[in-house]
Amino acid sequence: MPSYHITGEIFLTNELASPSAIDLQDSLKHLFGYQTFRAGQAEIIQQVMSGRDGLVLMPTGGGKSLCYQLPAAIMPGVTIVVSPLISLMKDQVDGLNRQGISAEFVNSSLTSEQITRIFQRLSVGEIKLLYVSPERLTQHYFLQGLQDLPISLFAIDEAHCISQWGHDFRRAYTQLSCVKSYFQHVPVMALTATADVATRRDILNQLQLHDPYVHLDSFDRPNIRLTLAEKYNGQQQILGYVRKRISDCGIIYCSSRWQVEKLSKYLASAGINCAAYHAGLEPEIRAFVQDGFTKDNIQIVVATVAFGLGINKLNVRYVVHFEPPRTIEGYYQEIGRAGRDGLPAEALFLYDQQDIDRIKKRIGDGENEQRNQVELQRFNAMTGFVDAQNCRRQVILNYFAEFTKTRCGNCDICLDPPSEFDATEVAQKVLSCVFRIKQQGDIQYVIDVLRGEKSDKLTALGHDSVSTFGIGKEKTPGYWFTIVRQLIHLGYLQQDIANHSALCLTEASRAVLKAQEPLMLVKPRLQKASYWRQDSPASSYDKSLFIKMRTLRKEIADAEDVAPFIVFNDATLSELAKIKPQSSSEMLEVSGVGDTKLARYGQAFISLIKEHVSA
């Protein structure tokens, strides 16, 4: 068994040999506070500790980081971690140091004196993990500076950035083949959450990995509910959604800076604690927003994809796409930022045909024709996902060549399967309404008339006195929007673009109005609002105690200037609120509580639990 001890923040070992599964299990418990490895982790760690290169594909939140952090702590020497963003480096380093594992980063936020001190500590073995950007690692002088260090492993995170076929292509990653040129006998582990077959092949080739151990984990994130809904009044839909989850943290993605600014101002004016984030903002503002979100000071971030790889926050409960992502890889990477603690989360996707048409036009306007074709092909896969009438998760997993015939039971299609119904009567209501108002209103206006919603314009035109006013008030706006969209798709209605998209009857609508033939439509699923349903928790826990512990966690995190999840994540808090440990030995049985965190935070939480139980 390895002889280890924790001295200050440094984890030391005297053995180089690859440890047994029992040794790894013991280290996992003492260092990270976990009772068992997730599927594949132990084998990956044993392979890399035997000196073998590796490619690890695991979903976001699946435990990739542990695959290099645990061997880094056990092996002699230092592990160099390639990470794309400063914020991500900081979160990882903060978390490791609080686990009792000494880690540092070298990036542009440090002075030359600070970097010199870090290299002095590296030279005497005081640092186990060093985080750097790909741009810095590929600089000749920096590689030369690493030559004299006892490097045990290179871990390249977000490795899909290497490939031109990847959705987050970053040119500096393509130069990382130099690692093998300078350090031929040091194992290299590449890690990513989303990569299709072409991207995986590119990663292996460009990094020049020798006889790599390839671990392809399931891409499935079963704790995330996948929900798609038509966007009929986007801002109000978003506001209603976040208000129903008022205590949860979330990310809302938009495709343009303009839309980010517009939506964030709308939500803020409604009293929502949110902030905008996009590449056009000053770096100081972006850093402030990301830091505030990470530390639970900002509840919701409305962002472009610029708010991307650096998101290491574990308690994001939902991710909303206000407009379609361009690729399934991008979509899955972005929704993967929800539920990283393993607790239930949701991915809501609001879409309409105009968004899809606009993105296709943007792609077609690109200057590189070959690149345009690749992007269009990927976006067509995205629109296929939108149009799918079978399990959403099956579509995603099959895209990543993880073929499955099993329905997930946790997407909008599975929870509320589409079915047809005789829609002759409801279609007549819509078509008759369009006729009664003399084809003077767009979709929203027609819905307002059907539901009996008065407005100045509606009253001025006298449409509050037509026979169809209020005949559909028992149905939601979303219900009628879905019916109207289907009538447009089937050719019974047209939108007059020259007249503010007013709805117009077509010749085909005559047969429906006269009931000359039955009309079958897909039953609107929005009327159930299934994406707002509340699940029963997988395990019951004391919610009032959970809230108290979350407050304590925030106080501790603020005092230490770290993100709250670095103290304990929500999954650990919920288990503490269920088990209610009142001693150190009992607390060590909780997942996420290791020796160092017990010593650092244990007494404060035990005291709170005792006080709560005796109250």
ABEGO torsion letter per residue (X at the ends): XBBBBBBEABBBBABABBBBAAAAAAAAAAAAGBABBBBGAAAAAAAAAAGBBBBBBBBBGAGAAAAAAAAAAABBEBBBBBBABAAAAAAAAAAAAAAGBBBBBBBAABBAAAAAAAAAAAAAGABABBBBBAAAAABAAAAAAAAABBBABBBBBGAAAABAABAABBAAAAAAAAAAAABAABBBBBBBABBBAAAAAAAAAAAGBBGBBBBBBBABBAABBBBBBBBABAAAAAAAAAAAAAABBBBBBBABAAAAAAAAAAAAAAGBBBBBBBAABBAAAAAAAAAAAAAGABABBBBBAABBAABABAABABBBBABBBABAAAAAAAAAABGAAGBBBBBBBBBBAAAAAAAAAAAAABABAAAAAAAAAAAAAAAAAAABABBAAAAAAAAAGBBBABBAGABAAAABBBBBBBAAAAAAAAAAAAAAAGGABBAAAAAAAAAGBBBAAAAAAGAAABAABGAAAABBAAAAAAAAAAAAAAGABBBBAABGGBBBBBAAAAAAAAGABBBBBBBBAAAAGAAABBBBBABBBBAAAAAAAAAAAAAAAAAAGBBAAAABBAAAAAAAAAAGBABAAAAAABBGBBAAAAAAAAAAAAAAAAAAAAX
